[in-house]
Structure formats: structure tokens, C-alpha cells
Amino acid sequence: INTSHIIPVDLNSILYRYEMILARIFGDWENADKQAYYANQSELRKIAIHKFLWDEEAGQWYDYNHNLK
């Protein structure tokens, strides 16, 4: 079992969505600092997801095992 070395697509997708939701909520509450923080975090996560979890050749998302790379 090597779960501590896996970066899962599904978990990161969920976290990305939650960060987007939090940015929207804080925007509705007029808390610009937290809105900007969560908007930035979601953008950084999206970039990382595409960089590490997308395989262009296969046209598929894969979990990333950082021990194998």
C-alpha cells in the first residue's frame, strides 16, 4: 500500500471545486481578501492538476505517484 505517495485526481478535483465555491461565497459576503485567496488557490490547483495529472497522449486523467516519477 502506497497511498501516502499518491496525488489523486478525484480528491484534487473536489478541492478545486470547494475553493471556487468559497471564493464565490466570500465575494457575496464582500470579503475581498478571502475571495482573492480562494480564487488564487483554485487557480494554482487547476494549473497543478493539468500539469501533473493530465496525460495528453492518452487523453486521460491519472493519479500521480510521486515515488514512480
N, C-alpha and C positions, 0 to 999 in steps of 0.2 A: 504494500500500500504506500503510495507516494503522494498523497493528497496535499501535503504542505508545499509541494513544488508545482502544483497545477494552478494556472490562471484560467478560470472557467469563463466561457463566452456568456453563458446564461446569467451568472451572477453579475458580471460586469454590465450586461445589458440592463438588468434590473436597477443596479445602482445608478447608471446613466439616466434612466427614466426618473428615478426619485430625485436626482439632482435637478433635473429640468423642472419637475413639479415644485420643488422647494424654491427655485428661482422665481417661478410664476407666483407662488403664494406670497413670498416676501415682496415682490413687486406690487401685488394687490394691497399689501399692508404698508406700502410706501417705506419700506426699509431698504434703501438703495445699497447699503454696504453688504448686507446678506444676500440680496438679489444678485449683485455683481459677483460675490464669492461663489455662489452655487452655479451661476451661469458659466463662470470660468472653469469651475471643477468639471461640469458636464462636458464642456468643450475639450478640456485636456483628456478626459476619459475617452471621448469619442475618437480623438486622434490616436490614443494608445490602442484602443480596440482595433481600429483599422490597421495600424502598423503591425501589431503582434498577433492578432487573431484571424485576420482575413488572409486566405490563400488565393491569390489572383489566378494562378494556373488551374487550380481545382474549381474555382468559383464557389468556394465554400468557407464557412467559418470553422475554426478548430480551436479547442482548448490548447493552451500553451504550457508545455512542461519546460521550465527554465533549466532543469538539470540535463535535458537532452540537447539543448541548443548550443 
